[in-house]
Amino acid sequence: MQLYSAFPGARSRQVAADLGAIALVVLSIALGIAVSGAIAAFADFGRQVADAGSGLQKSMTDAASTLGGLPLLGDAAAAPFREASGVGAALAQSGEDQQRFVRTLAVVAGLLVALLPMLVVLPRWMRRRAAFARRAATARRLADTTAGTELLALRALTTAAPRRLLEVDADPVGSWKRGDTAAVAALADLELRAAGVRTP
């Protein structure tokens, strides 16, 4: 399978397009990682909230335990601290939830930033590369037969710029109709060049 044109100018453009596609992939991945890291940094706030909540819960639980041991008023004195301990637990849970949300958001945003440019550009690039390979393979097979050469010449008549046709022959259509071997071969070569294939 022929992946690149046999002619230096076209081949250079194809290689440049391939390098551009590779650069896009690398840049998209790097940008996705950067965005993910920037968003993930906000998880620190959730970690601080969770730590503060855990600290408050522990302090209030310890205070409730201490006050609960007092005679007569122990349970009454410990009750507000037990309630405050519950607030600390809720605060710690809120901090954990915030961390999970931020981590998920970081992963999703990073993937979107990395994948969207690739999903937009790469399929089009791959279609063009596959179309070139198919066209080159078909042109090469046609060039191996007399009828195929005539078909290539006809295709050149229908797709090539008029200026290019007149460079090949002063009356390209008439020469093709008459079966002028030299004109047919020159027209076929025109189509082969457009397909990136050298004349066999």
HELIX and SHEET records of a PDB file:
HELIX    1   1 PRO A    8  ALA A   40  1                                  33    
HELIX    2   2 ALA A   43  GLY A   68  1                                  26    
HELIX    3   3 GLY A   74  ALA A  143  1                                  70    
HELIX    4   4 THR A  146  THR A  159  1                                  14    
HELIX    5   5 PRO A  162  VAL A  168  1                                   7    
HELIX    6   6 PRO A  172  ARG A  178  1                                   7    
HELIX    7   7 THR A  181  ALA A  194  1                                  14    
END                                                                             
